[in-house]
Every structure is written in C-alpha cells, then in structure tokens.
C-alpha cells in the first residue's frame, strides 16, 4: 500500500531515500536516543530532524513496528526503516515513535503530519484507522481518538 497524504505535496522520488539507506543504522540509534530522552518523537525523513508543528497521526497501521522496550535492537529498527522507504511518497509522511507506558512497548509508525488548520482531518484519519490517539506537535498534547479500553484489555 502506498501512503498518499491528504493535501497536495511535492512528490519525492527514490533519491530521497538513497541518502538514508547507508545511514539507517545511524538514524535508528538517534531514534533510540529520542525515545530515552523524550518518550517519543516525530521526525523528518531521511534527516531525522524533529517536526515541531502540525498534528501527527499514523499513516498506515499495517506498517507499525511494535516490540517490548527492553528489546530495542538498532539493526532491527534499521531494517524496518529500509523496508518502509518505498512507502514514503511525499513530504507529509514522517516517522513517529513513542513508548506505550501501558504495555512498556515501543511503537514506530509512518505518520502523516497534518497542518494545524487541518486538525479535524487528522482526527478523522486516525479514527478511520482505529487509532487510540493523534499528537498535536504544535501544542505538545495528546489528542484522544476513542474511548479508553476496559481494564486489562491490551491497546493496539
């Protein structure tokens, strides 16, 4: 499945990722640092530079990488980054990750960053894909998208 952002953006060809492939391991190590220091991140690809404005929401739940936090493996994350490279088709697609404190799992996703004025579209997109939340990067706040699960039920 190719991910297409909901707003017109510049199409990015394979050259964008040719610079990541040799340094996927370095980017994976940086991501681990972001998780340890901040608990989560949304970064541009392939640079790994933080994104600070907009609303971030999972672009494709089928591309999620999820694993116990104690099992971080930089090589595994680098392989996942390389596997995702063909899915990044425009500048609205970024990389998001966070530590799910309910399950102590790391979650890595390709995300769409919607401009602030399209927050309603981000919420609709997240609900369509049955996501628990989106993240408002501009205001540094979680946007719940559905009711909390009953106690003992594992979140997605």
KEKE-3310 file (N, C-alpha, C; in steps of 0.2 Angstrom, whole numbers, plus 5000, padded with zeros to 4 digits):
npx = (5004:5003:5006:4997:4997:4984:4984:4990:5006:5024:5030:5041:5055:5064:5077:5077:5078:5089:5099:5097:5098:5112:5114:5104:5106:5112:5102:5093:5099:5099:5085:5082:5089:5080:5068:5073:5076:5065:5053:5046:5044:5042:5049:5057:5060:5074:5082:5080:5077:5068:5050:5040:5028:5010:4999:5001:4998:4995:4999:4998:4992:4996:5010:5016:5029:5031:5037:5044:5050:5062:5069:5075:5083:5095:5099:5088:5078:5084:5083:5069:5066:5072:5064:5052:5055:5050:5037:5036:5030:5029:5031:5023:5024:5031:5041:5036:5037:5035:5035:5024:5017:5007:5009:5023:5029:5038:5033:5034:5030:5025:5020:5007:5009:4998:4994:4991:4979:4971:4967:4955:4954:4965:4961:4949:4956:4964:4953:4947:4956:4956:4964:4971:4975:4980:4994:4997:5008:5012:5006:5011:5003:4992:4980:4965:4957:4948:4937:4943:4950:4942:4948:4963:4962:4972:4979:4980)
npy = (4994:5011:5026:5040:5057:5068:5081:5092:5089:5090:5077:5064:5056:5041:5045:5053:5043:5037:5042:5039:5025:5020:5025:5021:5014:5023:5033:5025:5023:5036:5038:5030:5037:5048:5042:5038:5050:5059:5051:5050:5054:5064:5064:5071:5063:5059:5064:5064:5075:5084:5087:5100:5106:5105:5091:5075:5059:5041:5034:5022:5009:4996:4996:4997:4995:4986:4982:4975:4987:4984:4976:4983:4985:4991:4987:4979:4990:4998:4989:4989:5003:5003:4994:5002:5012:5013:5017:5030:5043:5057:5074:5075:5063:5056:5050:5042:5039:5031:5027:5016:5017:5010:4996:4995:4995:4999:5009:5011:5021:5025:5041:5054:5071:5083:5099:5112:5119:5109:5100:5093:5085:5076:5070:5063:5055:5047:5041:5034:5024:5018:5022:5025:5038:5054:5066:5082:5092:5105:5111:5101:5090:5076:5069:5062:5048:5039:5030:5025:5009:4994:4989:4979:4975:4975:4988:4994)
npz = (5000:4995:5003:5003:5006:5012:5008:4994:4990:4987:4976:4981:4975:4974:4976:4988:4998:4995:5002:5015:5016:5017:5030:5039:5051:5059:5060:5066:5079:5083:5085:5095:5105:5106:5110:5123:5129:5128:5127:5116:5098:5083:5067:5053:5037:5026:5036:5050:5058:5070:5070:5073:5072:5068:5067:5071:5065:5064:5048:5041:5049:5046:5044:5056:5068:5082:5099:5114:5125:5132:5122:5112:5097:5087:5074:5070:5069:5060:5049:5047:5044:5032:5025:5025:5016:5003:5005:5008:5001:4999:5006:5017:5025:5038:5052:5066:5084:5100:5118:5124:5138:5145:5141:5140:5128:5113:5100:5083:5069:5052:5049:5046:5045:5048:5043:5056:5054:5048:5058:5061:5050:5053:5064:5060:5050:5059:5067:5057:5055:5066:5077:5093:5097:5092:5089:5094:5089:5089:5100:5109:5114:5118:5108:5111:5103:5104:5115:5131:5134:5142:5158:5158:5145:5131:5123:5105)
capx = (5000:5007:5003:4996:4994:4978:4985:4995:5013:5029:5031:5048:5057:5069:5083:5077:5079:5096:5104:5095:5100:5118:5114:5098:5108:5114:5096:5089:5102:5096:5078:5083:5090:5074:5064:5075:5076:5059:5047:5043:5046:5040:5055:5058:5064:5078:5086:5079:5076:5062:5045:5038:5021:5005:4996:5004:4994:4998:4998:4996:4993:5000:5017:5019:5034:5030:5041:5045:5055:5069:5071:5077:5089:5096:5099:5081:5075:5087:5080:5062:5067:5074:5058:5047:5057:5046:5031:5036:5029:5028:5034:5019:5025:5036:5042:5034:5038:5034:5035:5017:5018:5003:5012:5030:5031:5040:5029:5036:5025:5025:5014:5006:5008:4993:4995:4987:4972:4968:4967:4949:4956:4969:4957:4945:4960:4965:4948:4946:4961:4955:4970:4969:4977:4985:4998:4997:5015:5012:5004:5013:4997:4989:4973:4962:4953:4942:4936:4948:4948:4941:4954:4965:4962:4978:4978:4983)
capy = (5000:5017:5031:5047:5062:5071:5088:5092:5090:5088:5070:5063:5050:5037:5049:5055:5038:5034:5045:5035:5018:5019:5028:5019:5012:5029:5035:5021:5025:5043:5037:5027:5042:5052:5039:5038:5057:5062:5047:5050:5059:5064:5067:5071:5058:5054:5068:5063:5081:5084:5090:5104:5109:5101:5085:5069:5053:5035:5034:5016:5004:4990:4997:4998:4991:4986:4977:4977:4992:4981:4973:4988:4982:4996:4984:4978:4996:5000:4985:4991:5009:5002:4991:5007:5018:5014:5019:5037:5046:5064:5077:5075:5057:5057:5044:5044:5034:5033:5022:5015:5016:5005:4990:4995:4993:5004:5009:5015:5021:5031:5046:5060:5077:5087:5106:5114:5121:5103:5096:5089:5079:5072:5066:5059:5050:5042:5037:5029:5019:5015:5024:5027:5045:5058:5070:5089:5094:5112:5112:5096:5087:5070:5070:5055:5047:5034:5029:5021:5002:4992:4987:4973:4974:4977:4993:4992)
capz = (5000:4995:5008:5000:5011:5010:5005:4989:4992:4982:4976:4982:4972:4977:4978:4995:5002:4994:5007:5021:5016:5021:5037:5043:5057:5062:5061:5071:5085:5085:5087:5102:5110:5106:5115:5130:5132:5127:5127:5109:5093:5076:5064:5045:5034:5030:5040:5057:5062:5073:5067:5078:5070:5065:5070:5069:5066:5060:5041:5039:5054:5043:5044:5063:5071:5090:5102:5121:5126:5134:5117:5107:5093:5082:5067:5068:5068:5053:5043:5047:5041:5025:5022:5024:5012:4997:5006:5009:4994:4999:5012:5023:5028:5043:5056:5073:5089:5107:5122:5126:5145:5147:5139:5140:5121:5109:5094:5077:5064:5047:5051:5042:5049:5045:5046:5061:5051:5046:5064:5060:5045:5056:5069:5056:5048:5065:5069:5052:5055:5073:5081:5100:5098:5087:5093:5092:5089:5090:5107:5113:5118:5115:5106:5112:5097:5106:5122:5134:5134:5149:5162:5156:5138:5128:5117:5099)
cpx = (5004:5003:5003:4993:4988:4978:4990:5002:5018:5030:5039:5049:5062:5075:5083:5079:5086:5101:5103:5098:5106:5118:5108:5100:5109:5107:5092:5092:5099:5089:5078:5084:5084:5069:5066:5075:5070:5053:5044:5046:5042:5046:5054:5062:5068:5082:5086:5078:5069:5057:5041:5031:5017:5003:4998:4999:4996:4995:4995:4997:4997:5007:5020:5024:5033:5034:5042:5051:5062:5072:5073:5083:5089:5096:5092:5077:5077:5084:5072:5062:5068:5068:5052:5049:5053:5039:5030:5036:5029:5031:5029:5020:5031:5037:5040:5035:5037:5034:5027:5018:5013:5006:5019:5033:5033:5036:5032:5031:5027:5019:5013:5005:5004:4995:4989:4979:4968:4967:4961:4950:4960:4965:4952:4950:4962:4959:4946:4950:4961:4961:4967:4970:4980:4989:4998:5004:5016:5011:5007:5008:4994:4982:4969:4957:4947:4942:4941:4945:4947:4948:4956:4965:4968:4976:4982:4988)
cpy = (5006:5022:5037:5052:5065:5078:5087:5093:5088:5081:5069:5056:5047:5040:5051:5050:5035:5037:5042:5029:5017:5021:5026:5017:5018:5032:5031:5022:5031:5042:5034:5032:5047:5049:5039:5045:5060:5058:5046:5055:5059:5067:5066:5065:5060:5058:5066:5069:5081:5089:5094:5107:5104:5095:5079:5063:5047:5035:5028:5011:4997:4990:4998:4993:4992:4981:4980:4982:4989:4977:4977:4985:4987:4993:4982:4984:4998:4996:4988:4998:5008:4999:4996:5012:5019:5017:5027:5040:5054:5067:5077:5068:5058:5050:5046:5038:5036:5026:5022:5013:5011:4998:4989:4993:4999:5003:5014:5015:5026:5035:5051:5065:5082:5094:5108:5115:5115:5098:5091:5083:5074:5067:5061:5053:5045:5038:5032:5023:5016:5016:5026:5035:5048:5062:5077:5091:5101:5114:5106:5093:5081:5072:5063:5054:5042:5033:5024:5014:4999:4989:4980:4971:4978:4982:4991:4997)
cpz = (5000:4999:5004:5005:5008:5007:4999:4992:4986:4982:4977:4979:4976:4979:4985:4999:5001:4999:5014:5021:5019:5028:5041:5050:5062:5064:5067:5078:5088:5088:5094:5107:5111:5111:5122:5133:5132:5127:5121:5104:5087:5072:5056:5043:5028:5035:5048:5061:5064:5070:5073:5078:5067:5070:5067:5070:5061:5053:5039:5045:5052:5043:5051:5065:5079:5093:5109:5121:5128:5128:5111:5103:5087:5075:5065:5066:5061:5048:5042:5043:5033:5021:5021:5018:5006:4998:5007:5002:4994:5006:5018:5027:5032:5047:5063:5078:5096:5111:5125:5133:5148:5146:5139:5133:5118:5102:5089:5072:5058:5049:5046:5047:5045:5048:5051:5059:5049:5052:5063:5055:5049:5061:5065:5053:5053:5067:5063:5052:5062:5078:5088:5101:5092:5092:5090:5094:5091:5097:5112:5118:5114:5113:5106:5106:5098:5113:5125:5134:5141:5152:5160:5149:5135:5122:5111:5098)
residu = (UNK:UNK:UNK:UNK:UNK:UNK:UNK:UNK:UNK:UNK:UNK:UNK:UNK:UNK:UNK:UNK:UNK:UNK:UNK:UNK:UNK:UNK:UNK:UNK:UNK:UNK:UNK:UNK:UNK:UNK:UNK:UNK:UNK:UNK:UNK:UNK:UNK:UNK:UNK:UNK:UNK:UNK:UNK:UNK:UNK:UNK:UNK:UNK:UNK:UNK:UNK:UNK:UNK:UNK:UNK:UNK:UNK:UNK:UNK:UNK:UNK:UNK:UNK:UNK:UNK:UNK:UNK:UNK:UNK:UNK:UNK:UNK:UNK:UNK:UNK:UNK:UNK:UNK:UNK:UNK:UNK:UNK:UNK:UNK:UNK:UNK:UNK:UNK:UNK:UNK:UNK:UNK:UNK:UNK:UNK:UNK:UNK:UNK:UNK:UNK:UNK:UNK:UNK:UNK:UNK:UNK:UNK:UNK:UNK:UNK:UNK:UNK:UNK:UNK:UNK:UNK:UNK:UNK:UNK:UNK:UNK:UNK:UNK:UNK:UNK:UNK:UNK:UNK:UNK:UNK:UNK:UNK:UNK:UNK:UNK:UNK:UNK:UNK:UNK:UNK:UNK:UNK:UNK:UNK:UNK:UNK:UNK:UNK:UNK:UNK:UNK:UNK:UNK:UNK:UNK:UNK)
# end
